[in-house]
Amino acid sequence: MKEILEIPYGVDLHAHCRDFGQSHKETLKTAADAAAAGGVCFVGDMPNNSELTDSKEKILIKKEKVEGLKVDFGFYLGTLGDEKQNFKECYDEVLGLKVYMSETTGGFTVTDKDKLDHIFKSWDCEKPILVHSEDNTLKTAIELAEKYDRILYVCHVSLKSEIDLIKNAKDKRPGKVFAEVTPHHLFLDSSQSGNPFKQMKPPLVDEYNQRALWIAINDGTIDTIGSDHAPHTIEEKTSANPPFGVPGLETTLQLLLKAERYKMIRRKKIIELTHSNPIKIFGIKEEENSFVEIDQSSSMILRGKNLETKCKWTPFEGMKMQDIIVRTTKNGEIIYNNKNL
């Protein structure tokens, strides 16, 4: 007899849905299909497309393209610190502002201190500034957010040293600093980083830092889980110069439920990280009659070829899953139904 678990739908605030010159990797439609298969009903799409999403006009083009898709989307504004960029006209259209302070896909990195100061000063809005900040750049982001009293959201935290900085910042400015961790940093480690299908930014970490991430999840330092869904084709990943990034939209929930079985995390915390906290931090409207049904009595081997994502691979290839998503329902409508069960 099947044991069916019902939990709230997922909100994934960190995805790179490609499209716009990169539709061979993923499109907003295939990303929506992948999200639905992963129990996710809301996706936050990042701005580092082939051309940076840095204006209201580009945001509106994205919004038009997602009309009628299976899940809801929110978008982030990107910036290179151009003084002529109009932040104010975008406030009502976006979830927040994304600043790449360290190297990442697309090359839209801002390292100039004056430009960074201008960005934090000019984003005069109660919506978060999200940062990709590795090495010493996180300290700069924290200082600038404090200087201008901005809400700071730190993406894909991976190191204990970063956790320590975030804890101090949270103590100093309660309710103003938030942090995210990814499934790949929780479930893979640096011993596997030689595999191009397990290479991303920030890179995988050792067991010492990985343990620190789990502690930070359970003590409340980490607020959300974001997949950092960043698909590339198999051909690109097996090339002489493989790009950074891995898909993850449809595997996050299963991985966290697997961790629950090993008593690494409680179900209440999973729901906080993937549903309640993202909605609260970003002011997202909660969907009514929306939930995920999970078969806890069956098992499966994770295979990229069976996924909905267009790239058809996963860094978790071959992993055994004992919590299988049966259905995802959004506003009373079934948007994903597992045909293999």
Helices and strands as residue ranges (DSSP letters): E 4-8, E 10-15, H 28-37, E 40-45, H 56-65, E 72-78, G 88-93, E 96-100, H 113-122, E 129-132, H 137-147, E 152-154, H 160-172, E 177-181, H 183-187, G 190-192, G 196-198, H 207-218, E 224-225, H 234-237, H 252-261, H 267-271, I 272-276, H 277-282, E 291-295, E 300-301, G 304-306, E 320-321, E 324-330, E 333-337
